[in-house]
């Protein structure tokens, strides 16, 4: 497989993967939002959780020994534990349209909608919602808006995010193989760790940049040496559960549940390529993987070899998505946007 046959898809978004759509909704006063990844038909799914303070819903259902082998949507949300209600809105919207796991003895369906949340409660937004957090409504609005194009930066689950000392955000990227198989990634970047090299504007993910999606990182020199202190430009003083990078990788290859699980596991390395430190006790890092099955796995290489290629691409693409979310984000409150901080 020739390296020069790889290139980002036409949108450089996760929606370049056949069968993937994304919808988003925000509450600008609360400085929080929801992102929903919606396969056009039920997709094989898996999850990999490595952070020390995760917040999730229905991830146990994705285990290999469970009945569920496909999902109807994946939800990423701000709002910490309050944000888990976003999946309820998505579930209700899908169920009302007959989309979900069907039962032979009843006309009803049960939509399968796993979710992960990030902490954005301390970003200065108005969280005085009493007993009516906005997330159920935001979930319903987001899934209804699902399309092939969507905004990056201060959008969806990335609206209230903060990445170390910088404003975090919602990022996405894609890559196509010479066989025409698509690999895409989407991330809401809210890590404890830093996404830039100490004393520099250069992203840790700079070596993986495509199409100047990070402002052309070749113009920015890397530091001659790096400090031993891993906490430079991080959220010093953060508590467990107050951070998190949550994301989704997707492919249109026809993968099995076990192969999709391997895709999710390999993709987690993308966080390590884009964030320092990562997978800390303070983060709730989660990666979901989707396989839409729109493209058969080629017969000219063994399946395990193809899965290895797709997993490596997923990790690189997720690293790009993490950095791109920060690059596209605008200053919000006391969190400076990358372009505003490093302009000039």
Buried (B, 14 or more C-beta within 10 A) or exposed (E): EEEEEBBBBEBBBBBBBBBBBBBBBBBEEBBBBBBBBBBEEBBBBBBBBBBBBBBBBBBEBBEEEEEBBBBBBBBBBBBBEBBBBBBBBBBBBBBEEEBBBEEEEEEEBBBBBBBBBBBBBBBEBEBEBEEEBBBBBBBBBBBBBBEEEBBBBBBBBBBBBBBBBBBBBBBBBBBBBEBEBBBBBBBBBBBBBBBBBBEBBBBBBBEBBBEEBBBEBEEBEEEEEBEEEBBBBBBEEBEBBBBBBBBBBBBBBBBBBEBBBBBBBBBBBBBBBBBBBBBBEBBBBBBBBBBBBBBEBBEEEEBEEBBBBBBBBBBBBBBBBBBBBBBBBBBBEEBBBBBEBBEE
